[in-house]
């Protein structure tokens, strides 16, 4: 039964026979003669979290937070009170997108937990939010998606330093450049000096679908400077093969295999995917970058990550009307990746 908040002690006791009354326009619930804060629903707590946090976030981060929760969490959790949401409810909300959009599901999970943590801090729930690792473990029965063998991102800096110390060859330096830019091998092999704007730190590369401009980190720029210090010779292919022709599609593969064999000859395990124990592949460095970005770049929109990788985003119709390229957060992400991978080239 909904009523206006009473203004006198007499009004408070008028309906003593009713156990619970929520007064419209207030945050209080009458229970006997005592008052306590009403427990909000998830969608109400989401709005409160958004309002309290948006001043600390970029506009993009704030909008993504709200939009992704509305799309993926609110349909299942929106009407539930925040103190009634546990692991089972979160898993149920994530289940529809986990298999096909695992990256998005993980981000939505962390956003849900942010709302629940905020609710706990406000006294709306007593229990701690579910543990994300425990939540993710409940999806282990899903079919595995075939993936490219990749190095764990924590091992990438040592790999990079080891290869940088060796004799520079077109294949080896091209491999390191691909690693720093998270580019596809074919894009690196076909890269030309005319595509690079050193003062603006950009590389307008040719992707599978369109021209794509990416930020070159300080590490990537330094690598290029060392590779070709003579500005007058910066013409044509950046990494030319025999006779000035484009490198073959096996050149970067062989450079990586050689690095692996050097490790094995030194009595070490080599460069293996920690999950499959298979030798890592060149394209796997894009996965290493994605894994690092998801874990170390706070509130990175999924769209910005996909754009940084030069992947197709959404549909052709959506792209027709979408004009934001998220360059600010993409630039920051690539610079931080360069600092992480190659601190010696980044001046850090």
Secondary structure, DSSP 8 states (H G I E B T S, - for coil): -EE---SSHHHHTTTTT-SEEEETTSSEEEETTEEEE---BHHHHHHHHHHHHTTTS-HHHHHHHHHHHHHHTHHHHTTSBGGG--HHHHHHHHHHHHTT-HHHHHHHHHHHHHHHHHHHHTTS--S----HHHHHHTTTTS----------HHHHHHHHHHHHTS---HHHHHHHHHHHHT--HHHHHT-BGGGEETTTTEEEEE-SSSEEEEE--HHHHHHHHHH---GGG--SBSSB-GGG-B--TTHHHHHHHHHHHHHHHTTS--SB-TTT--B--TTHHHHHHHHHHHHHSTT--HHHHHHHTT---S-HHHHHH-----HHHHHHHHHHHHHHH-HHHHT-
